[in-house]
């Protein structure tokens, strides 16, 4: 029932337990569980969106770091360390 990869055993176990509990309560419904590790489709628009989003975030982060170092130097100068 399980392949050698442990990532596949958990969904199978959940499927078995869920269907067992449903049978115990005389239900006709059944669960079907599957796992897919990663989305396999290639979408260039999504890649561009993620790239420019991360690039913008890094630009904002880079713009905020120099004042942090400058304030630290000013504090050091004030306390004459």
ChimeraX attribute file (.defattr): number of C-alpha atoms within 10 A of each C-alpha:
attribute: neighborCount
match mode: 1-to-1
recipient: residues
	/A:1	7
	/A:2	12
	/A:3	9
	/A:4	8
	/A:5	7
	/A:6	9
	/A:7	13
	/A:8	16
	/A:9	15
	/A:10	14
	/A:11	16
	/A:12	18
	/A:13	14
	/A:14	14
	/A:15	16
	/A:16	16
	/A:17	13
	/A:18	16
	/A:19	18
	/A:20	15
	/A:21	12
	/A:22	15
	/A:23	13
	/A:24	9
	/A:25	9
	/A:26	9
	/A:27	11
	/A:28	8
	/A:29	8
	/A:30	14
	/A:31	12
	/A:32	11
	/A:33	13
	/A:34	10
	/A:35	11
	/A:36	8
	/A:37	8
	/A:38	6
	/A:39	6
	/A:40	7
	/A:41	6
	/A:42	8
	/A:43	8
	/A:44	9
	/A:45	9
	/A:46	9
	/A:47	11
	/A:48	11
	/A:49	11
	/A:50	12
	/A:51	12
	/A:52	11
	/A:53	11
	/A:54	12
	/A:55	12
	/A:56	12
	/A:57	12
	/A:58	12
	/A:59	10
	/A:60	11
	/A:61	11
	/A:62	11
	/A:63	11
	/A:64	11
	/A:65	10
	/A:66	11
	/A:67	11
	/A:68	10
	/A:69	10
	/A:70	11
	/A:71	11
	/A:72	12
	/A:73	12
	/A:74	11
	/A:75	11
	/A:76	11
	/A:77	10
	/A:78	9
	/A:79	7
	/A:80	7
	/A:81	7
